[in-house]
Amino acid sequence: MGNVSGIVFKHSSEKNLYVSGDTVWYEGVRKVIDTYKPEIIIVDGGDNQLFGMGSLVMGKDDIYEVHKAEPNSMIIPSHMEAMITGPYTGKN
């Protein structure tokens, strides 16, 4: 769909944190994970979609790919009920 932006926070006395931003799983996400080895990853989840354009944020399969890329990280899904265009809620 277009460019995405995420951010990595690093500090010597804290765990590495990666906030993916609005994105789906793709090679750029893998590259960030491989490079920075985040111990905490916040992903925008919920599989929110626009008709005819696909997913705006990660769905369960995307989040599973994040887990496989860095299985020891704590993964925190965000955005679960932030938009009305998605099939998932915090209750799923």
Secondary structure, 3 states (H helix, E strand, C coil): CCCCCCEEECCCCCCCEEECCCCCCCHHHHHHHHHHCCCEEEEEECCCEECCCEECCECHHHHHHHHHHCCCCEEEEECCCCCCCCCCCCCC
